[in-house]
Every structure is written in structure tokens, then in C-alpha cells.
Amino acid sequence: MRISRDDLVTIIGKISNHLMSLNGEPEINTDYYWTILPPEWKDFSTKQPEISVGSVQSDWSELRRICDPDEVVSFVDYDRLASVLRHVSEEYIGDRIGKCQV
């Protein structure tokens, strides 16, 4: 599957606009989460992949550094942003269905 960069940028823009339309700031009440690192996260021939621990607080701290115009974005920042967005999504979903707590 080929992913169009233009489409990806459009999608990210729409998600950003949606986030800005929501009331309040998301509040993440947990820090640690389970993660499966590459290349195991897409290798289904492994019966039980090695699970690692991530920190949304660390991810957010590292992402905030790229707000500085002199900082360079790395591909690790993509993973960090995915983790933060997953937590934000669960925070807003929890507000709507009343049972998810992040």
C-alpha cells in the first residue's frame, strides 16, 4: 500500500481542526502504556512478541521540544505522536461513553 503524503497531510490537518473544535484540553491521567516495538509489532509469525513499556509523559516532553523552530523532527517523533494521540483519543472517547479511563 502506498500512502500519499498529500493525503496524509490533509488527514492530519482535519484531525487537528477537529481537535481544536472540542471543548477543553485533554487530560491524561496515566503515564505508562504497553507497546510492541518494531519489527515485532507487524510480525505475526511470532507467537508472543516482546512487550515494552512506554511513557506518554516522556513522549509529550520530547514532542514539545520540536515546538522550538531550531529543533529537527525525527521519525521517532512519529511514534511518540501516535502514542499521545492514542491517549487523547481515549480521553475524549471516555468522556462520551463514560467508561474509558486513560
C-alpha positions as CSV (number, residue, x, y, z in Angstrom):
1,M,0.0,0.0,0.0
2,R,1.3,3.4,-0.9
3,I,0.4,6.3,1.3
4,S,0.1,9.7,-0.4
5,R,2.0,12.4,1.6
6,D,-0.6,15.0,0.4
7,D,-3.4,12.8,1.7
8,L,-1.6,12.2,4.9
9,V,-1.1,16.0,5.4
10,T,-4.8,16.6,4.6
11,I,-5.8,14.0,7.2
12,I,-3.5,15.4,9.8
13,G,-4.9,18.9,9.2
14,K,-8.5,17.6,9.5
15,I,-7.7,15.8,12.7
16,S,-6.0,19.0,14.1
17,N,-9.1,21.1,13.1
18,H,-11.3,18.5,14.8
19,L,-9.2,18.6,18.0
20,M,-9.4,22.4,18.1
21,S,-13.2,22.3,17.8
22,L,-13.5,20.2,21.0
23,N,-14.2,21.7,24.4
24,G,-11.4,21.8,27.0
25,E,-7.9,20.4,27.0
26,P,-7.4,16.6,27.1
27,E,-6.1,15.5,30.5
28,I,-4.2,12.2,30.5
29,N,-4.3,10.6,34.0
30,T,-1.9,7.7,33.3
31,D,1.7,7.7,32.2
32,Y,2.8,4.2,31.3
33,Y,1.5,2.0,28.5
34,W,2.3,-1.3,26.8
35,T,4.0,-1.2,23.4
36,I,5.4,-3.7,20.9
37,L,8.5,-2.4,19.2
38,P,9.4,-2.8,15.5
39,P,9.9,-5.1,13.8
40,E,7.8,-7.4,16.1
41,W,4.7,-5.3,16.0
42,K,3.9,-6.4,12.5
43,D,5.4,-9.9,12.6
44,F,2.5,-12.3,13.1
45,S,4.7,-15.3,12.9
46,T,5.9,-14.7,16.4
47,K,3.6,-16.3,19.0
48,Q,4.2,-13.8,21.7
49,P,6.1,-10.6,20.9
50,E,8.3,-8.8,23.4
51,I,6.3,-6.1,25.1
52,S,7.9,-2.9,26.2
53,V,6.7,0.0,28.4
54,G,6.3,3.5,27.0
55,S,5.7,6.7,28.8
56,V,3.2,9.3,27.5
57,Q,4.7,11.9,29.8
58,S,8.2,11.3,28.2
59,D,6.7,11.2,24.7
60,W,5.0,14.5,25.3
61,S,8.1,16.1,26.8
62,E,10.1,15.0,23.8
63,L,7.5,16.2,21.3
64,R,7.3,19.6,22.9
65,R,10.9,20.2,22.2
66,I,10.1,20.3,18.4
67,C,8.0,23.4,19.1
68,D,11.4,25.2,19.0
69,P,12.0,26.2,15.4
70,D,15.6,25.2,15.7
71,E,14.8,21.6,16.6
72,V,14.6,18.8,14.0
73,V,11.8,16.3,13.7
74,S,12.9,12.7,13.8
75,F,11.0,9.6,12.8
76,V,10.8,8.6,16.5
77,D,8.6,11.6,16.9
78,Y,6.0,10.0,14.6
79,D,5.8,7.1,17.1
80,R,5.6,9.5,20.1
81,L,2.8,11.5,18.4
82,A,0.9,8.2,17.7
83,S,1.1,7.3,21.4
84,V,0.0,10.7,22.5
85,L,-2.9,10.8,20.0
86,R,-4.0,7.3,21.2
87,H,-4.2,8.6,24.8
88,V,-6.0,11.8,23.7
89,S,-8.5,9.7,21.6
90,E,-9.2,7.5,24.6
91,E,-9.7,10.6,26.9
92,Y,-12.3,12.0,24.6
93,I,-14.0,8.7,24.0
94,G,-14.1,8.1,27.7
95,D,-15.9,11.4,28.2
96,R,-18.5,10.4,25.6
97,I,-19.2,6.8,26.8
98,G,-18.4,7.3,30.4
99,K,-16.3,4.2,31.0
100,C,-12.9,4.5,29.4
101,Q,-10.3,6.0,31.8
102,V,-6.9,6.9,30.5
